[in-house]
Amino acid sequence: MVIDGIDVYWVRVPLAFVWKTSYGDQLHTDTLLVRMQSEGRHAWGESCPPYVPGYSAEHTLATFHTVREHMAGRLVGQDIRTAQDLLDRIAFVKGNQFARAALEITWWVLEAKRRGVPLHVALGGTGERVSVGADFGVQDSLDTLMKMIQTAIDQGFPRIKLKFRPGWDLDMVAAVRSTFPSFTFHVDCNAAYTLADADLFRALDRYRLAMIEQPLADDGMSLVDHAELQTRIETPICLDESALSLAHVRAAIRLKSCKVVNIKMARVGGLTASREIEGLCAQHDIPCWVGGMLESAIGGAICAELATLPNFTYPGDIFPSSYFYRDDVGKPEIVLSGRGEVATSRVPGIPQEPDPGLLERWTVQHAAFRV
């Protein structure tokens, strides 16, 4: 299909509360919304790089610049028949996974619309709903955390992720496990520790966590260090920040750096890479789950479509819109369709698009490309 036009929006969406992790405290989500059109059809996609280059070397301003200056113009007016064709046309840009994902993800949604099928069907997935979990950042007190956990359990969420950082770590997990002795929890360290903290992670073994997500820094030795740590502890290690691409995950499997992989579609470069990583992990009996970057309902819906692939066996980070936002820029908003479940699309592509008024109010920069 010939791409007639592309619009790229850098949007800043206010959060409903301060989101606290080892990377710092966050008041807004900065995200890229992309509109792509072809032959009378259009589709929206999303890539949500962090505003500060702390989670990764990429961040919102740089991602917007790369898409605007180096990528989008190479696609407009071109007959893009496959996702790989699109990726090949922008392959001269090294790294910049969030940038290439912004365009590739949107192409997939547009292609699903062209075919007249929901996005998950185009991706090869099945299912009318997917299981999702609850996530809790650092709280002001343990009492507050316990109340939030109980509410999530009452709502039917099958698992809960707890942010884990120095000063909010072992004692927090001990208190949670004492209060909820049999529920499924895992912790997310956001790369805040080093191998010198191996004793801390060994102490976590007693609490029967589902996994420890990204315990060590994402640097040149990340995969080697995670492999060493995994030999010292029983709890499965899950890679997030270090699972940058199919090549990184293949290396992690060879080194035995992890037993679980979190796949964030934008972090790995799009939906094509996400499918390839999911398939590779399945070949090696390594379960996967879909991670989130606080996307709007647009990106969240796309994550839900991805999560229908068979090796996504752990509930994903796909949140009801009301969890992070008082007013989600994406409409219709994501809601729970059952106890801890989110519905997948019943229409070609996905039903979500930005609310025009909110898009205008919260857009930081906009770039348009036409034939």
N, C-alpha and C positions, 0 to 999 in steps of 0.2 A: 504494500500500500504506500502511496506517495504521501509524505508528511507535508501538509499545507502550511502549518503554523505551530509554533511553540511559544507558550508564555511561561515565564519563571517568576515566582513570587517568593521573596523572603518575608516571612510572616512571624510576628512576635505575639504569642498567645499568653495571656496572664494565667498563672496557675491558681488553683483554689486555696492553696496553702504553700508554705515553704517546704520544699523537698530537700531533705538533708541526707547526703551520702559522704563517703570519704573524699569525694572530689570537691565538696563545698555545699553551700546552700543555694538553691535555685528558686527564683521568683517567677520566671517566664520559661516557656518553651520557644526557642527559635527554630523554625523549620522551613524547608523549601517545598512549596506546592507547585506542581507542574501541570499545565494544561497542554495537551497535544491533540491536533486535529488532522483529519484525513477524509477527503471525499464526503463531506457533510456530517461526519461523526466526530465526536470529541471524547476525551477521557481525562481524568485527573489522577495523578500519582503524588507520592510524597517521599521525601528523604529528609531525615531529621538529625543533621549533625549537631553536636553540642556547640553552644555559643563560645565557650572557652575551650581551647585545645588541651584539655586535661584528660578526657576519656581516650582521645586519640590525637594524632597530630592534625587531624582535620577539624575545621570549625566552620560556623555558618558563613561568615564573610568570605572566607577563602573558597568554600564550596560554591557559593553564589557566583563569585568571580570566575571560577573555572568553568562552570556551566555556561555562563554568559559569554565569556571571551574566547573559549577554546572548543566547546562541544556542540552547543545547540545549533549554531550556524552551519555545522557540517552535516546536519540531518535534514534541515528544511529544504524541500524541493526534491529530496531523494526518495527512491522507491525502496523502502525498508521491508523486506519480506520475512525476515526472521530476527529473533533477538540477537543471535550471533552476528548477523549482518550489522546491526546497530552497534554492537560492542566492537566489532572490527573497525568501524569507521572512527571510533574515538579511542582506539587502543594506543595511539601514539602518546597519549597522556599517561604518565606513570603514576601508580598509586591512585589517590583521589577516588576511593571507592564510593564514598557518599555522593560525589558528583556524578559518576557514571550511573550509579543506581537511580538517581533522580529521573534520568531519561529512560533507562531500561525498564524500570518498574512501570512507568506511565505507558510505554509501548505495549507491555503485556496487557494492561487493562484495555487499551484501545484495540489490540488484536482480539481479545475476548469479545468485545462489542462487535467487531467486524464479523466474527464467527457466529455471533448470536448466542453465546454460552456464558454462564457465570465464570468468573476468573478461576475458581478452583478447578473447574472442568478443563479449562485451557491448560492449566498447570499439571493436570493428571491426577488431581486429588478427588476424594469422594467424601460425602457426608453433609448433612443438613446443619450440623452444629459442631463446635469444638470445645474442649474443656480448657478452662482458663484458671489461673491462680491469682491470689492477692499478694501485694507487695507492701512492705512497711519500711519507711526510712527511719532514721534516728529520731527518737521522740524526746520530749522534755522529761518524761519519767517512765519508769517501768509500769506503774499503774495505768497510765494512758495507753501504753502498748498492749497490755493485757486486755483492756476493754476493746481495743480495735481488733485484736485477734479473735476475741469471742464473737464480735459482730460478724466478722468474715466467716467464721465457722457456721454461725447461724444462717448466713446467706447461702451456704452450700458450697463455698470454695473448697476444692479438694486438697489444696496445698497452699502454703504461705512462704514467701521469701522475706528474709530479714536482712536489712542492710547491717553490715558488720564492719566497724572501724575502730582504731585505737580509742579506748575509753568507753566504747559501746560494743563489747565483744564477749568474752567468756562468761562474765557474770550475767549478762543479758540472756545468753543462751541457756545458762543454768536455771535462771528464773522462769523462762518460757517453758522449758521442758518439765520443770517441777509442776507448773500450773496445767500444762497440756501434755500429759505423759505419752500419748500414743498418736498424736496428730502428725501429719507430714510437714516438716519444715526443711528449708535449706537456707544457708547464709550466702550473701554476696559481699565479697571483700573489696571489689572494685580496685584490685591491684595495689592494695595499701600496705602489703607486708613483704618480707624477704625470707629467704631460707633460714635466717637466724631465728625466725619465729616458729620453727618446726615443732617445738615443744607445745606451743599454744595450739597448733592444729592437731597434734597428737592427743591433747586433752579433750578436743571436741569429739573424738571417737566414741566416748562414753554416752554421748547424747543422741546417737542414732539418727543423724541428719541424712537427708536424701543425697546431699552433695555439698561441697564447698565450691562456690563459684569464684573463679579468677582470684585465688588467694595472693598470687605474687605479681610483681610488676611486669608490665608488658615492655620488654626491652630485648636486646640482642640475645640474651641468655634465657629468655622466658620459657621456651619449650624444654630446654635442658633442665632448668631449675624445677619446673613443674614435674618433670619425670622423676627427678630425685625426691621431691617431696612426696609424690605418690607412693614411692617404695617405703616411706617411713610411716605412712598413716593408712588406716583402713577405709575411712570415708572417701567416697569417689570424688575426684577433682573434676570440675566442669570448667572448660575454657570458654571465655567470652572475648575480652579484648585481644587475647593472643590468637584467636581463630579468625585471622584477617582475610583469608581467602581459601580456595580449594587447596592450593599448594601448602599453605600453613597447616591446614588440618591433616593433609596427607603426611606431612613431617611429624606432626604431633602423634599420629597413630603409630608411625614407625618407632618413635622414641618412647611410646607408652606414657605420654605426658598427661593423659586424661582418660576418664571412663565415660564422660558425658560431654556433649557439645551444645552450646547455646548458639543458635543461628539467628543473627539479626540481619535482615535482608539488605539494609543499606550499608552496614559495616562490611559485608562480604562482597559488595559490588552489584547487588541486584537479585532478581528472582531466578535467573539462570544459574548463577553460582550457588544460590541457596538450594536449588534442586540437586545440583551435582554433589554438594557437601552432604546433604541428607542421604543420597544414594550411596556415596562412599562409606559413610558411617554405618549404614545398614549392612553393607558387605562385611564389616568388621564387628558386628553386634554391639555397636556403640549407639545408645539412644540419643535422640536430639529433642530439642524443644525450641519454640519460637520466642526470641527475646524482643523487647520493645525499647524504644528510645523516647517515650512520652509523646508518641505521634498523636495527631488529631484523629478524628473518626475515619478520615480518609485512609491514612496509613494503618490504623488499627484494623480496619476492614480488610485491607490487603494482607496484613499479617494473619488474620483468621483464615483467609483463603489458602495461604501457604500452609497453615497448620493442618490441613486435611490430608497432606501426604503421609504415607503409612509409617515412616520411622519417627514422626513427631509424637512420641508416646508419653511425654511428661507435659502437664498443663502449662500453657504458654503465658507470657506476659502480654495479654491482650485485655485492656481494661475498659469497663464501662466509662463512658465519657464523663459522668458525674464524679468519678473518683478523683481525677486531676483538674477538671475544668468546671467552672460555674456556667460557662457558655462555650461549647466546643465550636470551633470555626467550621468543622465538618458536619454536614447534615445529610440524612438523619443521623442522630447520635447513636453511639453503640450502647446497647442495654443488655442486661442478662436475659437470655431467652429461657433459662431453666436454672437449676441450682448449680452455679459455677460453670455455666456454658454460655457461649455466644453463637448466634445463628450465622450461617454463611449466606452468600448471595443467592437470591432467587431470580435475579435479572441478569442480562448480559453485562459482563464486567462486574462492577460493584455499583450499588445505588448512591453512594456518598459523593457529594460535591461540596465546595465551600459555600457558606452563606454569603451572598454578595455584599451585604452591608458590613459584616464582620471582616470579610476579606479586605474591603476598602479601608476600614478603620485600623486594622492591625498590620497592613503591609508596610514594610520598611523600605524595600526596593522592588521594582518590577522591571523585567526586560521582556520585550516582544520580538518575535522573529516571524517573518512572512516570506512566502515565495516572491 
